[in-house]
């Protein structure tokens, strides 16, 4: 529900038009009740045949005159219309500056439920009271991450990013007359009990948005998990891109990552047995859409990679994302005490990234079904074997085993040289797969940081990988540079698509001083905090503080650190340590301290090194 306020001049012809949109709509004007009801059916797929968005709008000012229109034709005096594209017009008689208020609500369930939603969410509140309640609610949520010791622009950046991180997924459930949680299923068209959330592309949000929820919004994350179980019960599949039903968009098995990360971080209160069955089905089968289940699964399971010559597009990207999901499933299967054979199967598959790594070029690369590399190979070619990126970006998509990637590259030196080369290689590109430079390509060239394309998701964790090869100070340098150069509190302040909060969640984490490189590993990788102090007020009542008293534009390098007063040289933070509350304190300075955090034992989790989770 919401409230609208319209301010008119002195007029006998103060009109308000309500457009119920095309693709099927209805309006009913009830002058005695100063109310307009109806529905919109406008959508672009991903809904059952009975999809309706019912609405009600209640005004505080009487209507002097009523009209409707159907498909562009006005029916004066007629209070109802139904058709392909209908709308309503009401006329008010207003004094100078008179305010007309409308209380509005919608429902995907029924017109009656829309009335209930209006009563529950707005009720008798004045416009100003609704404003105040909304402001208080946001302030309370935003205030849970309390930053200080920065500039006004840094605060604007941070809280704007935090706000955006919390906008998606949308709540698709409603509360019925008996106070029960119910939802209209965008999968089977029924009204069913329990939670449901929608509008989310997991390809984007598994990276940092959902890890942020596991840290700061654990109860909500549990509700989202129940919603995922409901999606499986109602559609037979887990969503990868819900909007509101399954949509054929992007790639990967990232629902498994989101579920595993939530469960492994101790979030409970949902049906994990059903979710695990859903993960198993998703991981072993192609789905009804290419984005659901695993498109190309028969090749992946047989060869350990998806070849580039079997009519499965974006095959290298799919291989890498399935492989990382298999890591997450391995961890989850272990925690659930699944049969050893099953655990081992996923563990073995989590090493499949090696099958698409070409040691000669030191890039992830398209491979044919006969085992030969695809030729010619152009590392700057976007699309084709990759998804909205090129080999420069996807070569780093080994979230769970950067140390294994270090070995494949030929050691830490070769690995960090390659990371450096991302920034020093000019932002040239081959866009022949798309036929034109897609906006992500344009954004990379505009940003002018070499091949580093922060405006799109595949590379967003890359700068943190310096921690895995003994050069954490370079992560500190680049994190700060990206925060300062690519985020600004201006209308064009973001460097690319926001993508359901992911690009903002990167900033939120990075400004706090750490980032979830590998959801499922139970760790966050350190960068360099932006503020002198951050206090995280956790749902469990504890507070975790990150302090960097000398922090400034120049003092961007970590000199040393302590956790709860004890020296700390790890370049990662355990999730459990944050949840327990405490203080991580950094001493910052203008020059790198190449010794701090550089020992192999200080590096974050990597599958090749140990079993830390
Ligand atoms: Ca994107």
Boltz pocket constraint, residues with backbone or C-beta under 6 A from the ligand:
constraints:
  - pocket:
      binder: B
      contacts: [[A, 455], [A, 456], [A, 457], [A, 497], [A, 499]]
      max_distance: 6.0
